[in-house]
Amino acid sequence: MPRSRAGGLGAPRSLAELGLEEADLAVAAAQAAGEPYGNPRPVTFDDALGVLRVAYEGAPAR
């Protein structure tokens, strides 16, 4: 769904709008990096934090 359509429906467009606090991003990144997943490459704290920051800010997908 295009970003403008989601906003028009009143849907949250960021983790912040869903109520996640910025201080919680590091905790979530540590949890993601600490769990084994079947990914083609390891999930690092820095990678997870980067993805979460973009989602927290509500930046459009690339």
PDB file of N, CA, C and O in Angstrom:
ATOM      1  N   MET A   1       0.853  -1.175   0.000  1.00  0.00           N
ATOM      2  CA  MET A   1       0.000   0.000   0.000  1.00  0.00           C
ATOM      3  C   MET A   1       0.894   1.231   0.000  1.00  0.00           C
ATOM      4  O   MET A   1       1.799   1.326   0.829  1.00  0.00           O
ATOM      5  N   PRO A   2       0.670   2.159  -0.891  1.00  0.00           N
ATOM      6  CA  PRO A   2       1.471   3.392  -0.899  1.00  0.00           C
ATOM      7  C   PRO A   2       1.353   4.137   0.421  1.00  0.00           C
ATOM      8  O   PRO A   2       0.321   4.104   1.092  1.00  0.00           O
ATOM      9  N   ARG A   3       2.436   4.806   0.768  1.00  0.00           N
ATOM     10  CA  ARG A   3       2.488   5.542   2.039  1.00  0.00           C
ATOM     11  C   ARG A   3       1.339   6.525   2.180  1.00  0.00           C
ATOM     12  O   ARG A   3       0.749   6.630   3.256  1.00  0.00           O
ATOM     13  N   SER A   4       1.008   7.246   1.119  1.00  0.00           N
ATOM     14  CA  SER A   4      -0.057   8.239   1.209  1.00  0.00           C
ATOM     15  C   SER A   4      -1.402   7.584   1.488  1.00  0.00           C
ATOM     16  O   SER A   4      -2.230   8.148   2.203  1.00  0.00           O
ATOM     17  N   ARG A   5      -1.623   6.415   0.938  1.00  0.00           N
ATOM     18  CA  ARG A   5      -2.879   5.720   1.173  1.00  0.00           C
ATOM     19  C   ARG A   5      -2.971   5.254   2.621  1.00  0.00           C
ATOM     20  O   ARG A   5      -4.032   5.353   3.238  1.00  0.00           O
ATOM     21  N   ALA A   6      -1.866   4.745   3.169  1.00  0.00           N
ATOM     22  CA  ALA A   6      -1.859   4.306   4.564  1.00  0.00           C
ATOM     23  C   ALA A   6      -2.158   5.485   5.483  1.00  0.00           C
ATOM     24  O   ALA A   6      -2.939   5.353   6.425  1.00  0.00           O
ATOM     25  N   GLY A   7      -1.550   6.625   5.220  1.00  0.00           N
ATOM     26  CA  GLY A   7      -1.803   7.812   6.032  1.00  0.00           C
ATOM     27  C   GLY A   7      -3.238   8.287   5.909  1.00  0.00           C
ATOM     28  O   GLY A   7      -3.830   8.753   6.882  1.00  0.00           O
ATOM     29  N   GLY A   8      -3.796   8.170   4.716  1.00  0.00           N
ATOM     30  CA  GLY A   8      -5.181   8.578   4.500  1.00  0.00           C
ATOM     31  C   GLY A   8      -6.167   7.725   5.286  1.00  0.00           C
ATOM     32  O   GLY A   8      -7.263   8.175   5.620  1.00  0.00           O
ATOM     33  N   LEU A   9      -5.774   6.505   5.573  1.00  0.00           N
ATOM     34  CA  LEU A   9      -6.621   5.617   6.362  1.00  0.00           C
ATOM     35  C   LEU A   9      -6.436   5.826   7.858  1.00  0.00           C
ATOM     36  O   LEU A   9      -7.162   5.250   8.668  1.00  0.00           O
ATOM     37  N   GLY A  10      -5.470   6.644   8.214  1.00  0.00           N
ATOM     38  CA  GLY A  10      -5.190   6.879   9.629  1.00  0.00           C
ATOM     39  C   GLY A  10      -4.320   5.797  10.253  1.00  0.00           C
ATOM     40  O   GLY A  10      -4.188   5.730  11.475  1.00  0.00           O
ATOM     41  N   ALA A  11      -3.728   4.954   9.420  1.00  0.00           N
ATOM     42  CA  ALA A  11      -2.876   3.886   9.936  1.00  0.00           C
ATOM     43  C   ALA A  11      -1.560   4.463  10.450  1.00  0.00           C
ATOM     44  O   ALA A  11      -1.036   5.410   9.863  1.00  0.00           O
ATOM     45  N   PRO A  12      -1.022   3.914  11.528  1.00  0.00           N
ATOM     46  CA  PRO A  12       0.279   4.371  12.019  1.00  0.00           C
ATOM     47  C   PRO A  12       1.341   4.123  10.954  1.00  0.00           C
ATOM     48  O   PRO A  12       1.310   3.111  10.255  1.00  0.00           O
ATOM     49  N   ARG A  13       2.276   5.058  10.841  1.00  0.00           N
ATOM     50  CA  ARG A  13       3.323   4.943   9.831  1.00  0.00           C
ATOM     51  C   ARG A  13       4.715   4.868  10.429  1.00  0.00           C
ATOM     52  O   ARG A  13       5.708   4.957   9.708  1.00  0.00           O
ATOM     53  N   SER A  14       4.792   4.708  11.720  1.00  0.00           N
ATOM     54  CA  SER A  14       6.108   4.597  12.361  1.00  0.00           C
ATOM     55  C   SER A  14       5.966   3.826  13.668  1.00  0.00           C
ATOM     56  O   SER A  14       4.871   3.685  14.212  1.00  0.00           O
ATOM     57  N   LEU A  15       7.091   3.335  14.153  1.00  0.00           N
ATOM     58  CA  LEU A  15       7.079   2.682  15.460  1.00  0.00           C
ATOM     59  C   LEU A  15       6.747   3.693  16.558  1.00  0.00           C
ATOM     60  O   LEU A  15       6.144   3.340  17.571  1.00  0.00           O
ATOM     61  N   ALA A  16       7.139   4.940  16.354  1.00  0.00           N
ATOM     62  CA  ALA A  16       6.807   5.985  17.335  1.00  0.00           C
ATOM     63  C   ALA A  16       5.295   6.165  17.428  1.00  0.00           C
ATOM     64  O   ALA A  16       4.755   6.323  18.523  1.00  0.00           O
ATOM     65  N   GLU A  17       4.615   6.143  16.287  1.00  0.00           N
ATOM     66  CA  GLU A  17       3.151   6.293  16.290  1.00  0.00           C
ATOM     67  C   GLU A  17       2.473   5.088  16.931  1.00  0.00           C
ATOM     68  O   GLU A  17       1.335   5.185  17.390  1.00  0.00           O
ATOM     69  N   LEU A  18       3.164   3.963  16.962  1.00  0.00           N
ATOM     70  CA  LEU A  18       2.629   2.769  17.628  1.00  0.00           C
ATOM     71  C   LEU A  18       2.918   2.767  19.124  1.00  0.00           C
ATOM     72  O   LEU A  18       2.469   1.878  19.846  1.00  0.00           O
ATOM     73  N   GLY A  19       3.674   3.775  19.592  1.00  0.00           N
ATOM     74  CA  GLY A  19       3.932   3.917  21.019  1.00  0.00           C
ATOM     75  C   GLY A  19       5.297   3.455  21.497  1.00  0.00           C
ATOM     76  O   GLY A  19       5.574   3.504  22.696  1.00  0.00           O
ATOM     77  N   LEU A  20       6.153   3.008  20.592  1.00  0.00           N
ATOM     78  CA  LEU A  20       7.499   2.611  20.998  1.00  0.00           C
ATOM     79  C   LEU A  20       8.293   3.859  21.364  1.00  0.00           C
ATOM     80  O   LEU A  20       8.267   4.856  20.643  1.00  0.00           O
ATOM     81  N   GLU A  21       8.987   3.796  22.475  1.00  0.00           N
ATOM     82  CA  GLU A  21       9.822   4.913  22.906  1.00  0.00           C
ATOM     83  C   GLU A  21      11.192   4.790  22.251  1.00  0.00           C
ATOM     84  O   GLU A  21      11.678   3.679  22.033  1.00  0.00           O
ATOM     85  N   GLU A  22      11.818   5.920  21.936  1.00  0.00           N
ATOM     86  CA  GLU A  22      13.132   5.894  21.301  1.00  0.00           C
ATOM     87  C   GLU A  22      14.156   5.154  22.166  1.00  0.00           C
ATOM     88  O   GLU A  22      15.048   4.484  21.646  1.00  0.00           O
ATOM     89  N   ALA A  23      14.023   5.277  23.461  1.00  0.00           N
ATOM     90  CA  ALA A  23      14.944   4.598  24.377  1.00  0.00           C
ATOM     91  C   ALA A  23      14.833   3.077  24.279  1.00  0.00           C
ATOM     92  O   ALA A  23      15.758   2.368  24.674  1.00  0.00           O
ATOM     93  N   ASP A  24      13.720   2.569  23.762  1.00  0.00           N
ATOM     94  CA  ASP A  24      13.512   1.132  23.640  1.00  0.00           C
ATOM     95  C   ASP A  24      14.149   0.531  22.386  1.00  0.00           C
ATOM     96  O   ASP A  24      14.204  -0.691  22.251  1.00  0.00           O
ATOM     97  N   LEU A  25      14.628   1.368  21.474  1.00  0.00           N
ATOM     98  CA  LEU A  25      15.198   0.859  20.232  1.00  0.00           C
ATOM     99  C   LEU A  25      16.419  -0.021  20.490  1.00  0.00           C
ATOM    100  O   LEU A  25      16.567  -1.069  19.861  1.00  0.00           O
ATOM    101  N   ALA A  26      17.282   0.389  21.395  1.00  0.00           N
ATOM    102  CA  ALA A  26      18.485  -0.398  21.691  1.00  0.00           C
ATOM    103  C   ALA A  26      18.117  -1.736  22.322  1.00  0.00           C
ATOM    104  O   ALA A  26      18.760  -2.748  22.045  1.00  0.00           O
ATOM    105  N   VAL A  27      17.104  -1.750  23.156  1.00  0.00           N
ATOM    106  CA  VAL A  27      16.653  -3.005  23.779  1.00  0.00           C
ATOM    107  C   VAL A  27      16.124  -3.948  22.706  1.00  0.00           C
ATOM    108  O   VAL A  27      16.461  -5.132  22.700  1.00  0.00           O
ATOM    109  N   ALA A  28      15.305  -3.437  21.804  1.00  0.00           N
ATOM    110  CA  ALA A  28      14.758  -4.254  20.727  1.00  0.00           C
ATOM    111  C   ALA A  28      15.861  -4.757  19.799  1.00  0.00           C
ATOM    112  O   ALA A  28      15.814  -5.902  19.350  1.00  0.00           O
ATOM    113  N   ALA A  29      16.849  -3.915  19.508  1.00  0.00           N
ATOM    114  CA  ALA A  29      17.959  -4.315  18.643  1.00  0.00           C
ATOM    115  C   ALA A  29      18.782  -5.422  19.303  1.00  0.00           C
ATOM    116  O   ALA A  29      19.201  -6.368  18.635  1.00  0.00           O
ATOM    117  N   ALA A  30      19.011  -5.306  20.591  1.00  0.00           N
ATOM    118  CA  ALA A  30      19.759  -6.341  21.312  1.00  0.00           C
ATOM    119  C   ALA A  30      18.998  -7.661  21.298  1.00  0.00           C
ATOM    120  O   ALA A  30      19.602  -8.721  21.138  1.00  0.00           O
ATOM    121  N   GLN A  31      17.686  -7.606  21.462  1.00  0.00           N
ATOM    122  CA  GLN A  31      16.881  -8.828  21.412  1.00  0.00           C
ATOM    123  C   GLN A  31      16.940  -9.455  20.025  1.00  0.00           C
ATOM    124  O   GLN A  31      17.082 -10.672  19.901  1.00  0.00           O
ATOM    125  N   ALA A  32      16.834  -8.645  18.992  1.00  0.00           N
ATOM    126  CA  ALA A  32      16.877  -9.167  17.620  1.00  0.00           C
ATOM    127  C   ALA A  32      18.244  -9.774  17.317  1.00  0.00           C
ATOM    128  O   ALA A  32      18.325 -10.829  16.689  1.00  0.00           O
ATOM    129  N   ALA A  33      19.309  -9.125  17.752  1.00  0.00           N
ATOM    130  CA  ALA A  33      20.658  -9.617  17.476  1.00  0.00           C
ATOM    131  C   ALA A  33      20.988 -10.856  18.315  1.00  0.00           C
ATOM    132  O   ALA A  33      21.844 -11.656  17.936  1.00  0.00           O
ATOM    133  N   GLY A  34      20.318 -11.009  19.434  1.00  0.00           N
ATOM    134  CA  GLY A  34      20.601 -12.129  20.330  1.00  0.00           C
ATOM    135  C   GLY A  34      19.862 -13.403  19.996  1.00  0.00           C
ATOM    136  O   GLY A  34      20.141 -14.444  20.589  1.00  0.00           O
ATOM    137  N   GLU A  35      18.931 -13.353  19.068  1.00  0.00           N
ATOM    138  CA  GLU A  35      18.154 -14.531  18.686  1.00  0.00           C
ATOM    139  C   GLU A  35      18.680 -15.120  17.390  1.00  0.00           C
ATOM    140  O   GLU A  35      18.926 -14.389  16.431  1.00  0.00           O
ATOM    141  N   PRO A  36      18.853 -16.431  17.350  1.00  0.00           N
ATOM    142  CA  PRO A  36      19.296 -17.043  16.086  1.00  0.00           C
ATOM    143  C   PRO A  36      18.134 -17.101  15.086  1.00  0.00           C
ATOM    144  O   PRO A  36      17.052 -17.592  15.406  1.00  0.00           O
ATOM    145  N   TYR A  37      18.368 -16.608  13.907  1.00  0.00           N
ATOM    146  CA  TYR A  37      17.374 -16.630  12.839  1.00  0.00           C
ATOM    147  C   TYR A  37      17.979 -17.325  11.633  1.00  0.00           C
ATOM    148  O   TYR A  37      19.201 -17.386  11.497  1.00  0.00           O
ATOM    149  N   GLY A  38      17.153 -17.836  10.777  1.00  0.00           N
ATOM    150  CA  GLY A  38      17.622 -18.477   9.560  1.00  0.00           C
ATOM    151  C   GLY A  38      17.870 -17.475   8.451  1.00  0.00           C
ATOM    152  O   GLY A  38      17.379 -17.650   7.335  1.00  0.00           O
ATOM    153  N   ASN A  39      18.627 -16.425   8.741  1.00  0.00           N
ATOM    154  CA  ASN A  39      18.934 -15.402   7.738  1.00  0.00           C
ATOM    155  C   ASN A  39      20.180 -15.786   6.956  1.00  0.00           C
ATOM    156  O   ASN A  39      21.023 -16.529   7.459  1.00  0.00           O
ATOM    157  N   PRO A  40      20.304 -15.288   5.734  1.00  0.00           N
ATOM    158  CA  PRO A  40      21.504 -15.565   4.959  1.00  0.00           C
ATOM    159  C   PRO A  40      22.767 -14.937   5.548  1.00  0.00           C
ATOM    160  O   PRO A  40      23.876 -15.372   5.239  1.00  0.00           O
ATOM    161  N   ARG A  41      22.606 -13.927   6.387  1.00  0.00           N
ATOM    162  CA  ARG A  41      23.761 -13.328   7.062  1.00  0.00           C
ATOM    163  C   ARG A  41      23.378 -13.052   8.509  1.00  0.00           C
ATOM    164  O   ARG A  41      22.194 -12.910   8.816  1.00  0.00           O
ATOM    165  N   PRO A  42      24.352 -12.974   9.394  1.00  0.00           N
ATOM    166  CA  PRO A  42      24.046 -12.737  10.811  1.00  0.00           C
ATOM    167  C   PRO A  42      23.378 -11.371  11.016  1.00  0.00           C
ATOM    168  O   PRO A  42      23.649 -10.411  10.295  1.00  0.00           O
ATOM    169  N   VAL A  43      22.512 -11.318  12.007  1.00  0.00           N
ATOM    170  CA  VAL A  43      21.878 -10.058  12.397  1.00  0.00           C
ATOM    171  C   VAL A  43      22.728  -9.455  13.502  1.00  0.00           C
ATOM    172  O   VAL A  43      22.861 -10.038  14.578  1.00  0.00           O
ATOM    173  N   THR A  44      23.303  -8.288  13.237  1.00  0.00           N
ATOM    174  CA  THR A  44      24.117  -7.621  14.252  1.00  0.00           C
ATOM    175  C   THR A  44      23.282  -6.567  14.972  1.00  0.00           C
ATOM    176  O   THR A  44      22.236  -6.140  14.484  1.00  0.00           O
ATOM    177  N   PHE A  45      23.763  -6.163  16.130  1.00  0.00           N
ATOM    178  CA  PHE A  45      23.095  -5.109  16.891  1.00  0.00           C
ATOM    179  C   PHE A  45      22.979  -3.840  16.051  1.00  0.00           C
ATOM    180  O   PHE A  45      21.912  -3.230  15.979  1.00  0.00           O
ATOM    181  N   ASP A  46      24.084  -3.446  15.418  1.00  0.00           N
ATOM    182  CA  ASP A  46      24.088  -2.204  14.638  1.00  0.00           C
ATOM    183  C   ASP A  46      23.120  -2.268  13.460  1.00  0.00           C
ATOM    184  O   ASP A  46      22.425  -1.294  13.172  1.00  0.00           O
ATOM    185  N   ASP A  47      23.073  -3.414  12.778  1.00  0.00           N
ATOM    186  CA  ASP A  47      22.135  -3.566  11.659  1.00  0.00           C
ATOM    187  C   ASP A  47      20.689  -3.471  12.141  1.00  0.00           C
ATOM    188  O   ASP A  47      19.870  -2.769  11.548  1.00  0.00           O
ATOM    189  N   ALA A  48      20.389  -4.185  13.217  1.00  0.00           N
ATOM    190  CA  ALA A  48      19.027  -4.173  13.759  1.00  0.00           C
ATOM    191  C   ALA A  48      18.650  -2.771  14.232  1.00  0.00           C
ATOM    192  O   ALA A  48      17.533  -2.315  13.990  1.00  0.00           O
ATOM    193  N   LEU A  49      19.569  -2.093  14.899  1.00  0.00           N
ATOM    194  CA  LEU A  49      19.293  -0.740  15.381  1.00  0.00           C
ATOM    195  C   LEU A  49      19.035   0.202  14.210  1.00  0.00           C
ATOM    196  O   LEU A  49      18.152   1.057  14.285  1.00  0.00           O
ATOM    197  N   GLY A  50      19.794   0.053  13.136  1.00  0.00           N
ATOM    198  CA  GLY A  50      19.585   0.889  11.958  1.00  0.00           C
ATOM    199  C   GLY A  50      18.197   0.711  11.357  1.00  0.00           C
ATOM    200  O   GLY A  50      17.535   1.690  11.013  1.00  0.00           O
ATOM    201  N   VAL A  51      17.763  -0.525  11.232  1.00  0.00           N
ATOM    202  CA  VAL A  51      16.430  -0.807  10.689  1.00  0.00           C
ATOM    203  C   VAL A  51      15.357  -0.252  11.620  1.00  0.00           C
ATOM    204  O   VAL A  51      14.387   0.353  11.165  1.00  0.00           O
ATOM    205  N   LEU A  52      15.532  -0.456  12.906  1.00  0.00           N
ATOM    206  CA  LEU A  52      14.550   0.033  13.873  1.00  0.00           C
ATOM    207  C   LEU A  52      14.481   1.565  13.899  1.00  0.00           C
ATOM    208  O   LEU A  52      13.396   2.125  14.052  1.00  0.00           O
ATOM    209  N   ARG A  53      15.610   2.243  13.753  1.00  0.00           N
ATOM    210  CA  ARG A  53      15.601   3.716  13.720  1.00  0.00           C
ATOM    211  C   ARG A  53      14.799   4.232  12.534  1.00  0.00           C
ATOM    212  O   ARG A  53      14.016   5.172  12.667  1.00  0.00           O
ATOM    213  N   VAL A  54      14.996   3.612  11.370  1.00  0.00           N
ATOM    214  CA  VAL A  54      14.250   4.022  10.176  1.00  0.00           C
ATOM    215  C   VAL A  54      12.753   3.782  10.397  1.00  0.00           C
ATOM    216  O   VAL A  54      11.929   4.630  10.055  1.00  0.00           O
ATOM    217  N   ALA A  55      12.411   2.633  10.964  1.00  0.00           N
ATOM    218  CA  ALA A  55      10.997   2.327  11.220  1.00  0.00           C
ATOM    219  C   ALA A  55      10.427   3.232  12.311  1.00  0.00           C
ATOM    220  O   ALA A  55       9.253   3.598  12.257  1.00  0.00           O
ATOM    221  N   TYR A  56      11.243   3.595  13.296  1.00  0.00           N
ATOM    222  CA  TYR A  56      10.792   4.491  14.349  1.00  0.00           C
ATOM    223  C   TYR A  56      10.441   5.872  13.797  1.00  0.00           C
ATOM    224  O   TYR A  56       9.461   6.495  14.206  1.00  0.00           O
ATOM    225  N   GLU A  57      11.269   6.331  12.858  1.00  0.00           N
ATOM    226  CA  GLU A  57      11.058   7.647  12.267  1.00  0.00           C
ATOM    227  C   GLU A  57       9.961   7.644  11.205  1.00  0.00           C
ATOM    228  O   GLU A  57       9.454   8.698  10.823  1.00  0.00           O
ATOM    229  N   GLY A  58       9.599   6.454  10.732  1.00  0.00           N
ATOM    230  CA  GLY A  58       8.542   6.365   9.729  1.00  0.00           C
ATOM    231  C   GLY A  58       9.013   6.701   8.322  1.00  0.00           C
ATOM    232  O   GLY A  58       8.215   7.102   7.474  1.00  0.00           O
ATOM    233  N   ALA A  59      10.302   6.538   8.076  1.00  0.00           N
ATOM    234  CA  ALA A  59      10.848   6.824   6.751  1.00  0.00           C
ATOM    235  C   ALA A  59      10.231   5.852   5.738  1.00  0.00           C
ATOM    236  O   ALA A  59       9.974   4.694   6.066  1.00  0.00           O
ATOM    237  N   PRO A  60       9.998   6.318   4.523  1.00  0.00           N
ATOM    238  CA  PRO A  60       9.432   5.415   3.508  1.00  0.00           C
ATOM    239  C   PRO A  60      10.414   4.304   3.161  1.00  0.00           C
ATOM    240  O   PRO A  60      11.629   4.488   3.235  1.00  0.00           O
ATOM    241  N   ALA A  61       9.879   3.163   2.786  1.00  0.00           N
ATOM    242  CA  ALA A  61      10.710   2.025   2.396  1.00  0.00           C
ATOM    243  C   ALA A  61      11.533   2.371   1.167  1.00  0.00           C
ATOM    244  O   ALA A  61      11.107   3.142   0.306  1.00  0.00           O
ATOM    245  N   ARG A  62      12.717   1.784   1.105  1.00  0.00           N
ATOM    246  CA  ARG A  62      13.582   2.017  -0.068  1.00  0.00           C
ATOM    247  C   ARG A  62      13.486   0.867  -1.013  1.00  0.00           C
ATOM    248  O   ARG A  62      14.136   0.871  -2.058  1.00  0.00           O
TER     249      ARG A  62
END
